[in-house]
Amino acid sequence: MNKGKFIVVEGIEGAGKSSAISVIEAVLNKHNIPFIKTREPGGTPLAEALREIVKSVSHDEELTQETELLLMYASRSQLLANKILPALAKGTWVIGDRHDLSSRAYQGGGRQFDDAIMNAIADVTLKGFTPDLTVYLDIAPELGLARAQARGELDRIELEKIEFFQRVRNKYLALAQASNSTNIIDASQAMDVVHKAVVKAIEAFIHVEQGE
């Protein structure tokens, strides 16, 4: 049995991850590839509880940056062990709404945690596991946040200042440009143009993986 593949969609708020994931679903369905979807933080009952803690604005006490960082990786560890790895082992592909690159960008870039700290926590929780393909939707924070605000009420992280998201984007770009398995797509373009770029990236990946 062939092992499944892990495809991740990344980007700041308002980049269009949800619609891109729908496009990827359609491509995998066309090729009759079995898949499941996950999201981070979250994806399992315990990980979803951790998501609520990280995202909520109604805490009676302030969530420290260190706690936020550790909760993100705790959630990811649960998801990886209980959902992602079992699915891949069965030959099922996984479409992830965020993965480790998000923590590298948001906590490493936005919160400015040192790379050595990020690497140490990732080594313990992920044990070298990485996605097979990442689609990074790049967009200026001003445009992305305007889109997010138009959707309605913002969560705790979405309420951060624009400077935070500028650091997040800069880190995203630096890491994406240094990765051979990451496709960077300009998400400020018209939606149909973005979707065509997503289809092209996924079709090319499938072509290589299936030896077509």
N, C-alpha and C positions, 0 to 999 in steps of 0.2 A: 504493500500500500504506500502510495506517495504521501509524504507529509504535506499538510496544508501550508498556506502562505499567510503571512500577517501584513496587511496593508493598513497604514495609518494616515489619517488626514489631520493636518495641523494648521494653526493660524490663530491670530488674535480674535477678539470678539468682533462679530460683523464681517468676518472674512468669507462666510458662505460655506462653512464646513458641512452643515446639514444637507444642503442641496447637492454638494459634491458627493457626499456619501450615497445619496439616492441615485446619482449617475453611476457610481461604481457598482451599486447593487444591480442596476439594469445590465451593465456589461457582463458581470459574473453570471447573471441569469441567462443571458444570451449564449454564453459558453457552457451552460449547464454545470457550473461549478458550485458545489454546496458551500454555504457560508453562514456565519453568524455575525452579529454586530455587538460591539461593546462601546462603553464610554468611560472616560476618566475625568475626575475621580468617580468611582462607582462601578457598576457592572455585576456586583454580587450583593446579597442582602447586607452583609457587614460593610462592604465598600460603599454602598449607598448611604449607610448611616454616617460614615466618615465624610462623605460628600456633603451631607447636610450640615455637618459641623463646620466644614471649610467654607461653604458658600453662604451660610446664614448671616444676616445682619442683626439678628435679635439676641445675641449672646449677652448674658449678664456680666460676663468678664471678657476682657480683650483677648483675642487669639494672637499669641505671639508669632512672629515670623518663623521661629524655630519649630513651634508646634505645627504650624501650617506645612512646613517642609516635610516633617516626619509623617504627618497624616497623609500627605500626598503619596509618599512612598509606601506607607502601610496599606493604603487602598490599592495601589498598583500591585503590591505583592500578593494580596488576596485574589485580585482579578487574574493575575498571571497563573497562579497555582491552581485555582479552582475553575477557570473558564477558558483562558486562552490556550494554555499548554495542552489540556485534554482535548480540545477541539482540533488543534493542529496535529496531534498524534493520531487522530482518527481520519485525517485527510481533509478535514473541513477547513476552509479558508476563514479568516477573521478580518473584519473591517473595524478598525479602531478609531473612535472619535477621541483623539489625543492619546499620547503615550509619554515616554520619558522625555522626549524633546520639549514637551510643554513645561516640565519641571525645570529643565535646563534654561528655558527662556524666561519663565515667570519667576521662579525662585532664584535661579542663578543670575539671570539678567535683571529682572525687575527688582527683586529683593537684594540683589548683589551678594549672594552667597559665593564664597570662593570655590573655584573649580575643584580643588582638592576635597572639599567637603562634599560636593555633589557627587564626585567620583566614588568616594568611600561609601556613601549611602547606597548609591546605585549598585556597586559591586556586591554589597551584602544582600540587597533585595532582589536584584535582577539576575545576578550571577552570569553576566555577559550576554544575556538575551537581548536581541535587537530586532526591530521590524525588518521584513524583507524589502518593503518599499514604503517610502513616506512621500505623501503629496503635501507640500507646504504652500498654502494660499497666502501670498504676501499682499498686504494692504497697509496704507498709511493709517496710523491710529486715529487721526481725526475723522477719516471716512468710515472706518470700521466701527468706532464708538457711536457715530451718528446713526449708523444702521442699527446697532444694538439698542440704542435709546429709543428708536422708533418702534422696537418690538414690545417695549413696556418696561416694567420694573426691573432695576438692575440688582445684581447680587453683590456680595461684599467685595469681591475682586474687581468686578466691573466698575465699581465706584472709585477706584484708584485714580490718581491724577494722570494727566496726559504724559507727563515725564516718565512715569512708571511704564506705560505702554510703549513709549519710544525706546526705552532700554530693552523691553521684551522683544520688540521687533528687531532691534539691532543684533541681539543675541541669536534670535531665530535665523536671521540672514547669515550671520557668521558661521553658525553650525551647519545650516543647510548647504551653503556654498562649499563647505569642506567635506561634504558627504557624497559618496558615489551612488548611494541608494535613495537620494532625495531629489524629487522633481520640484522645482520652484515655479509657481504659476502666478502671474500678475492678476490678483483678485479684484483689482479696481476696474477691469474691463467689463464690457457688457456680459450679462450672465450666460448668454448662449456661447460667447467666445470662451469664457472660462470653462464651461461644461465640455466644449469640444477639446480643449486642452487636457482636461481630466480624462476623457475617453481615450485620447491619443496615448497618454501615459500608461493607462491601465492595459490597453490593447497591446502596446509594445512589451509590457511586462509579461503578460500572458503568453505572447508569441515566444519570448525567450524561455519561459518556464516550461511550456509544453512542447518546445522544439518544433514549432510550426514553421 
